Amino acid sequence: MRLLSGYLSSYKKVIKLIGINFAAIIFLVCGSVADIMIVPKYEYIQNKNSTLASRELAKLKINYLGGPFGFYLEGFAEAENESKQRDIRRAPSRAYLQEGYLEAKYKKFYVQAGVQAQRWSEMWVTPSLDVWTGRRWNRLFFDPLVEQLTHPAGVLGSFAGEVFSVDVFLVDHSGENIYPSPLPETPVVVKRQDLYGGLRVKGNIGGYGFSLVSAQSEFQDLLGVSGNYAFDQWIPKLELGSVIKKNDPVLLYEKGRDTFVAIGADLFYGSWTFQPQATFFNFAAADSSGPKGQSLYYLSGTYVRNKLELQMQGTWNEKTKDSFGSMLCGWNWNDIFTSALFVQNYSGEGTALSKVYQDVTRGLVVGLRFEANLGAGF
């Protein structure tokens, strides 16, 4: 009963957070095409000696289409039962708005306004061409990656041609970065002095895809390019970028110019999908000792067949010796209920964020996840 009560309370928090009551939602979707999905979830996570998380979550998605206009809403609420871990991870029982925007389409033109995902990179680790996406670092890597991300608020204008497309994004504020204790907290919205935004030109000629990116945020200005080519069973990718970094209020990176090169691929083999990536970068350090070179390696793999899903993920920083590894085994009992068992390991040295993670988890953690996908169409 307490779990059910937690779910119902979580739904109310999500609705209250976005300022729309349930009656208004029903009024909005009546007579139109809309999909609504509610996903209640429970997770239990522990290390060798203690419980790290015992939490109920509820996720809400609404996707509305009415002629050339649309509306998308995604949010979730969390209730953490472990008070000590709730304080360490700065994870109060509350609701969060993940995305919420209005959209309009006219022939080849498209406008989208609100909180929205604008990841102009195809890579999954930073640095990359993605400058506006934040992350809930306080949640460690317990959640699926897409649920860890926070997104910017702004207005997107796009033109999509047969060969080229152009995106212009005006940013009100970037996605928030939230860190666990003992790292300092960041303000939810950084007060800005100038208008921020970005321009991306994309093209695809004969299977070769490329993009040119210029983007600004509260903390960095970026110029970069990316390219890929679609073979039958794999897609190699390349990103290059130059970043003028402003002071970071938490990690204390100095003002300076960073450069990076990221090489990756999507590999398809039967029921497997692999995503290897290597990133090489120089950055300005907080101790004023000049540029620092590092190499970061990433690998993820996913196997999906019938009701079974396997996931693996790992990162390794050659310079700092930081590493993270994760394996998950999931089972889809039917169209609604799924469960998963996962194992993770955190390792870090010095003052790196991964060292904070290791101190919180003591290295190895084991978790169980149960969820239900309750969807409806109108």
Backbone torsions as a table, in degrees:
resi	resn	phi	psi	omega
1	MET	NA	-39.3	-179.7
2	ARG	-63.7	-37.6	179.0
3	LEU	-64.8	-44.9	179.2
4	LEU	-63.0	-42.4	178.1
5	SER	-61.5	-38.7	178.1
6	GLY	-63.2	-40.2	178.2
7	TYR	-62.3	-49.1	-178.2
8	LEU	-62.0	-40.4	177.4
9	SER	-63.5	-38.4	-179.6
10	SER	-64.3	-41.7	179.2
11	TYR	-60.1	-43.6	179.9
12	LYS	-61.9	-37.5	179.4
13	LYS	-65.1	-40.9	179.7
14	VAL	-62.2	-47.8	-179.6
15	ILE	-62.3	-43.6	-179.5
16	LYS	-63.4	-38.2	-177.6
17	LEU	-59.5	-43.0	-175.5
18	ILE	-88.2	-1.8	174.2
19	GLY	75.0	25.2	178.9
20	ILE	-125.9	124.6	177.6
21	ASN	-85.6	166.1	-172.1
22	PHE	-64.1	-35.8	179.8
23	ALA	-62.5	-37.0	179.3
24	ALA	-66.4	-37.1	178.8
25	ILE	-64.6	-45.6	179.2
26	ILE	-60.6	-41.8	178.2
27	PHE	-61.2	-38.6	-177.6
28	LEU	-65.6	-42.0	-171.6
29	VAL	-90.2	-14.6	-178.5
30	CYS	-60.1	133.2	177.6
31	GLY	78.1	4.3	-179.0
32	SER	-126.0	-175.9	178.6
33	VAL	-101.4	115.8	-177.9
34	ALA	-144.8	145.2	173.4
35	ASP	-118.2	131.7	177.3
36	ILE	-122.6	131.9	177.6
37	MET	-131.9	131.7	175.3
38	ILE	-120.4	128.6	-175.9
39	VAL	-125.3	94.9	171.1
40	PRO	-76.3	145.6	-173.7
41	LYS	-147.6	145.4	172.9
42	TYR	-129.8	137.7	179.3
43	GLU	-132.8	138.6	173.2
44	TYR	-127.9	125.3	-175.3
45	ILE	-133.4	135.2	178.5
46	GLN	-144.9	158.3	171.3
47	ASN	-102.2	-159.8	-175.1
48	LYS	-66.2	-29.9	-170.5
49	ASN	-118.0	-20.2	-172.2
50	SER	-151.4	168.0	177.8
51	THR	-83.7	128.9	178.8
52	LEU	-97.8	-26.2	179.6
53	ALA	-160.4	137.5	169.4
54	SER	-142.6	97.7	-166.7
55	ARG	-140.6	146.0	171.5
56	GLU	-102.5	138.1	177.6
57	LEU	-131.4	152.7	175.1
58	ALA	-139.7	126.8	-177.7
59	LYS	-113.5	139.2	-179.5
60	LEU	-127.0	131.6	175.1
61	LYS	-129.6	135.5	173.8
62	ILE	-133.3	124.0	178.4
63	ASN	-123.3	113.1	-173.7
64	TYR	-116.2	133.7	176.0
65	LEU	-130.1	129.1	176.7
66	GLY	-142.7	90.0	-176.1
67	GLY	68.1	-130.6	-179.1
68	PRO	-81.1	-2.3	-175.5
69	PHE	-109.6	153.3	-179.7
70	GLY	-151.1	168.7	-178.5
71	PHE	-149.8	132.0	178.3
72	TYR	-129.7	135.7	179.7
73	LEU	-137.7	132.4	175.0
74	GLU	-143.1	130.4	178.1
75	GLY	-154.7	167.8	177.3
76	PHE	-149.7	158.7	176.7
77	ALA	-126.1	148.4	-176.3
78	GLU	-133.1	138.3	174.1
79	ALA	-127.9	105.1	-179.0
80	GLU	-92.5	126.2	-176.4
81	ASN	-89.1	-16.8	179.7
82	GLU	-90.1	101.6	-172.3
83	SER	-63.5	-38.7	-179.3
84	LYS	-65.0	-47.5	179.5
85	GLN	-68.1	-31.7	177.2
86	ARG	-60.8	-38.6	179.0
87	ASP	-73.8	-40.9	-179.6
88	ILE	-63.4	-45.1	-176.6
89	ARG	-86.5	-0.8	-176.9
90	ARG	50.5	55.8	-176.6
91	ALA	-124.0	71.0	179.6
92	PRO	-67.6	159.4	175.8
93	SER	-72.4	106.7	-176.2
94	ARG	-161.7	175.9	178.0
95	ALA	-106.9	153.8	-177.7
96	TYR	-132.2	139.0	172.1
97	LEU	-91.8	115.4	179.6
98	GLN	-84.5	-52.8	175.3
99	GLU	-145.0	149.3	175.1
100	GLY	-165.3	109.4	-175.0
101	TYR	-150.7	159.1	171.9
102	LEU	-103.6	148.5	180.0
103	GLU	-139.5	152.1	177.8
104	ALA	-143.9	140.5	-178.9
105	LYS	-127.0	140.7	174.4
106	TYR	-144.7	107.3	-177.3
107	LYS	53.7	-113.3	-177.4
108	LYS	-96.3	7.1	-177.9
109	PHE	-106.9	148.4	-174.9
110	TYR	-146.9	134.0	177.9
111	VAL	-127.5	137.3	-179.8
112	GLN	-139.1	127.1	-175.0
113	ALA	-131.3	128.4	179.1
114	GLY	136.9	-162.2	176.4
115	VAL	-81.3	120.1	-169.8
116	GLN	-149.9	151.7	176.6
117	ALA	-77.3	120.9	176.4
118	GLN	-131.0	74.3	177.4
119	ARG	-94.9	102.4	-178.8
120	TRP	-88.9	26.1	177.6
121	SER	-130.0	149.4	174.4
122	GLU	-102.0	5.3	178.4
123	MET	-94.7	159.4	-173.7
124	TRP	-112.6	0.2	174.1
125	VAL	-128.1	155.6	179.9
126	THR	-97.6	154.0	3.9
127	PRO	-75.1	155.6	-179.8
128	SER	-159.7	-172.2	178.4
129	LEU	-80.6	3.0	178.9
130	ASP	-92.5	110.4	-175.7
131	VAL	-111.7	-12.2	-174.6
132	TRP	-104.1	-18.2	-177.4
133	THR	-76.5	129.6	173.5
134	GLY	-99.5	-173.4	-176.6
135	ARG	-151.6	144.3	173.6
136	ARG	-85.7	76.0	-179.5
137	TRP	-63.9	-22.2	179.8
138	ASN	-67.7	-17.4	179.7
139	ARG	-89.5	8.3	-175.8
140	LEU	52.8	-138.6	176.8
141	PHE	-116.7	29.2	-179.5
142	PHE	-64.1	-40.5	-174.8
143	ASP	-84.8	158.0	168.2
144	PRO	-55.5	146.8	-171.1
145	LEU	-55.0	-44.4	-176.0
146	VAL	-64.3	-24.0	179.2
147	GLU	-85.9	-11.2	176.1
148	GLN	-82.0	-20.4	-172.2
149	LEU	-80.1	147.4	169.8
150	THR	-117.6	152.7	-167.8
151	HIS	-123.5	156.2	-178.1
152	PRO	-78.1	162.8	172.9
153	ALA	-110.6	134.6	-178.9
154	GLY	175.6	-165.8	-178.9
155	VAL	-124.1	126.2	178.5
156	LEU	-108.5	132.4	171.2
157	GLY	-120.4	128.7	-174.7
158	SER	-132.8	148.0	170.4
159	PHE	-127.1	126.3	-177.6
160	ALA	-117.7	107.3	174.9
161	GLY	-95.7	-177.2	-179.1
162	GLU	-71.9	-32.3	-178.2
163	VAL	-113.2	-39.8	-176.4
164	PHE	-119.5	153.3	172.5
165	SER	-139.3	152.9	-179.3
166	VAL	-130.8	132.1	176.0
167	ASP	-120.5	132.8	172.9
168	VAL	-123.8	125.4	-176.6
169	PHE	-125.6	121.4	174.8
170	LEU	-101.1	125.7	-168.5
171	VAL	-104.0	126.9	169.4
172	ASP	-80.7	-48.9	172.4
173	HIS	-159.3	152.4	-179.4
174	SER	-78.6	169.0	175.0
175	GLY	-63.7	145.7	-175.8
176	GLU	-79.8	140.0	169.8
177	ASN	-100.4	125.0	-178.8
178	ILE	-119.8	126.5	-174.6
179	TYR	-113.5	153.8	176.6
180	PRO	-79.0	163.5	172.3
181	SER	-67.5	142.7	13.4
182	PRO	-95.9	10.4	177.3
183	LEU	-65.8	147.0	-179.7
184	PRO	-67.5	155.2	177.6
185	GLU	-79.3	154.5	175.4
186	THR	-106.4	151.4	175.3
187	PRO	-65.9	147.8	-178.8
188	VAL	-61.4	-44.1	178.2
189	VAL	-129.9	124.8	178.1
190	VAL	-83.4	126.5	180.0
191	LYS	-64.5	128.7	-175.2
192	ARG	-107.8	157.7	177.7
193	GLN	-107.9	-23.6	-176.2
194	ASP	-127.3	167.5	174.7
195	LEU	-82.4	129.0	179.7
196	TYR	-105.9	155.4	178.2
197	GLY	-178.9	-170.0	-178.3
198	GLY	-159.6	159.6	178.2
199	LEU	-132.0	130.0	176.2
200	ARG	-130.6	131.4	173.5
201	VAL	-114.4	122.3	-179.2
202	LYS	-116.7	149.0	177.5
203	GLY	-146.8	157.7	176.3
204	ASN	-144.3	112.0	-177.4
205	ILE	-127.4	115.6	177.2
206	GLY	59.1	34.3	-179.6
207	GLY	90.7	-11.8	177.3
208	TYR	-89.6	120.5	176.6
209	GLY	-106.1	143.3	-179.8
210	PHE	-150.3	160.7	174.9
211	SER	-149.6	147.5	174.0
212	LEU	-115.9	129.6	-171.7
213	VAL	-129.1	133.1	167.6
214	SER	-130.0	122.5	-173.2
215	ALA	-145.9	147.5	177.6
216	GLN	-129.7	145.8	172.9
217	SER	-138.0	-176.3	178.7
218	GLU	-62.4	-26.8	-171.2
219	PHE	-114.3	-11.9	-176.8
220	GLN	-160.0	153.7	172.9
221	ASP	-118.0	133.4	-171.4
222	LEU	-129.7	141.6	166.1
223	LEU	-125.9	131.5	-177.1
224	GLY	-160.2	167.0	176.9
225	VAL	-136.2	155.2	174.7
226	SER	-143.4	158.3	179.0
227	GLY	-153.0	154.5	176.8
228	ASN	-156.0	163.9	175.6
229	TYR	-140.5	131.4	-175.3
230	ALA	-93.9	102.2	168.2
231	PHE	-84.0	179.6	-177.5
232	ASP	-65.7	-42.3	-173.6
233	GLN	-121.0	7.3	175.4
234	TRP	-160.5	154.0	-178.7
235	ILE	-129.7	99.8	175.3
236	PRO	-72.5	146.4	-176.2
237	LYS	-134.9	150.8	178.3
238	LEU	-143.2	135.3	174.1
239	GLU	-132.9	138.8	174.7
240	LEU	-132.3	137.9	-178.3
241	GLY	-149.6	153.1	173.2
242	SER	-125.8	125.7	-172.6
243	VAL	-122.6	127.2	168.6
244	ILE	-93.9	108.4	-172.8
245	LYS	-95.8	133.0	172.7
246	LYS	-91.8	170.0	-177.5
247	ASN	-59.3	130.6	173.9
248	ASP	-88.9	126.8	-173.8
249	PRO	-71.6	-12.1	-177.6
250	VAL	-115.4	-53.6	-174.5
251	LEU	-85.5	-5.3	169.8
252	LEU	61.4	37.8	170.7
253	TYR	-71.6	140.5	179.4
254	GLU	-77.3	160.5	168.5
255	LYS	-62.1	137.4	-179.9
256	GLY	166.5	179.6	-178.5
257	ARG	-103.0	125.7	174.0
258	ASP	-105.7	150.1	173.6
259	THR	-133.1	149.5	179.2
260	PHE	-151.0	154.4	172.4
261	VAL	-132.3	125.6	179.8
262	ALA	-120.5	129.8	179.4
263	ILE	-121.7	128.7	-178.3
264	GLY	-153.1	-177.1	-179.7
265	ALA	-163.2	153.6	166.1
266	ASP	-106.8	122.1	-177.5
267	LEU	-116.4	130.6	-178.0
268	PHE	-117.9	121.7	-179.1
269	TYR	-140.5	100.9	-178.6
270	GLY	61.5	-124.9	179.4
271	SER	-87.4	3.6	-178.2
272	TRP	-99.2	146.0	169.0
273	THR	-130.7	125.0	-179.8
274	PHE	-116.9	145.6	178.0
275	GLN	-134.7	84.1	174.2
276	PRO	-81.6	150.0	179.7
277	GLN	-155.1	141.4	173.3
278	ALA	-130.2	131.0	-179.5
279	THR	-123.6	129.2	179.7
280	PHE	-118.4	126.6	-173.3
281	PHE	-149.1	152.9	171.4
282	ASN	-115.8	137.7	-179.1
283	PHE	-140.9	157.9	177.2
284	ALA	-81.9	125.6	-175.6
285	ALA	-93.5	159.6	-176.3
286	ALA	-73.5	-15.4	-177.2
287	ASP	-92.4	10.2	176.6
288	SER	60.5	25.5	-178.9
289	SER	-91.6	8.9	177.0
290	GLY	97.1	-179.7	-177.6
291	PRO	-60.4	143.9	178.5
292	LYS	-118.9	128.6	178.5
293	GLY	-95.8	135.8	178.5
294	GLN	-141.2	159.0	176.0
295	SER	-128.2	128.5	-178.7
296	LEU	-121.8	128.3	-177.7
297	TYR	-116.5	140.6	-175.5
298	TYR	-138.8	142.6	175.5
299	LEU	-147.6	130.7	172.3
300	SER	-130.3	150.8	178.1
301	GLY	-144.0	140.4	179.8
302	THR	-134.2	133.0	176.9
303	TYR	-122.1	122.5	179.6
304	VAL	-130.3	121.1	177.5
305	ARG	-153.6	124.5	-176.8
306	ASN	54.6	-120.6	-177.4
307	LYS	-95.5	-3.0	-175.3
308	LEU	-96.9	137.8	174.1
309	GLU	-135.0	127.9	176.6
310	LEU	-118.8	137.7	177.5
311	GLN	-134.3	141.6	172.7
312	MET	-138.7	150.7	-178.1
313	GLN	-155.5	140.7	178.4
314	GLY	-153.4	146.3	174.0
315	THR	-132.0	152.3	-179.7
316	TRP	-151.3	124.1	175.7
317	ASN	-101.5	115.3	-173.5
318	GLU	-65.7	-32.3	-175.5
319	LYS	-80.7	-48.0	-174.4
320	THR	-92.1	-10.0	-179.1
321	LYS	66.2	21.3	175.3
322	ASP	-79.7	143.1	-179.9
323	SER	-150.4	156.0	174.8
324	PHE	-146.6	137.9	177.4
325	GLY	-137.7	144.7	-178.2
326	SER	-147.9	141.2	172.9
327	MET	-135.3	138.0	-178.0
328	LEU	-135.0	138.2	174.0
329	CYS	-122.3	116.5	-178.1
330	GLY	-117.1	154.3	-179.7
331	TRP	-136.9	125.5	177.3
332	ASN	-92.7	103.6	-176.0
333	TRP	-68.0	-37.1	175.4
334	ASN	-161.0	-162.0	-178.0
335	ASP	-69.9	-12.2	-175.5
336	ILE	-111.1	-51.4	-168.5
337	PHE	-98.7	135.2	174.9
338	THR	-136.1	156.3	175.2
339	SER	-142.2	159.2	-177.8
340	ALA	-152.6	146.0	171.9
341	LEU	-117.4	129.8	-179.3
342	PHE	-135.6	152.3	178.4
343	VAL	-128.2	135.3	180.0
344	GLN	-135.4	154.0	176.3
345	ASN	-139.2	131.3	-178.5
346	TYR	-115.3	136.7	179.3
347	SER	-146.8	133.5	-180.0
348	GLY	-157.6	165.7	-179.3
349	GLU	-131.0	161.0	173.9
350	GLY	65.2	-132.1	-176.8
351	THR	-110.0	15.6	-177.6
352	ALA	-67.8	158.4	179.2
353	LEU	-60.0	-36.2	179.3
354	SER	-64.8	-27.8	175.0
355	LYS	-68.4	-39.1	174.8
356	VAL	-60.6	-43.2	177.7
357	TYR	-59.8	-43.7	-179.4
358	GLN	-63.4	-38.8	179.0
359	ASP	-65.5	-35.4	-179.9
360	VAL	-71.8	-43.5	-172.0
361	THR	-94.9	-16.8	-170.8
362	ARG	62.9	23.7	172.3
363	GLY	103.3	-83.0	-171.4
364	LEU	-95.1	133.3	176.2
365	VAL	-132.2	154.2	176.9
366	VAL	-130.2	137.7	-177.2
367	GLY	-138.7	154.0	173.7
368	LEU	-121.5	141.2	-179.5
369	ARG	-135.7	131.6	175.3
370	PHE	-126.0	135.2	179.1
371	GLU	-150.2	158.8	178.7
372	ALA	-129.8	134.5	178.9
373	ASN	-104.3	104.3	-177.0
374	LEU	-106.8	106.2	-175.6
375	GLY	-119.9	156.1	177.4
376	ALA	-149.9	148.8	176.5
377	GLY	-120.6	143.2	-179.0
378	PHE	-127.0	NA	NA
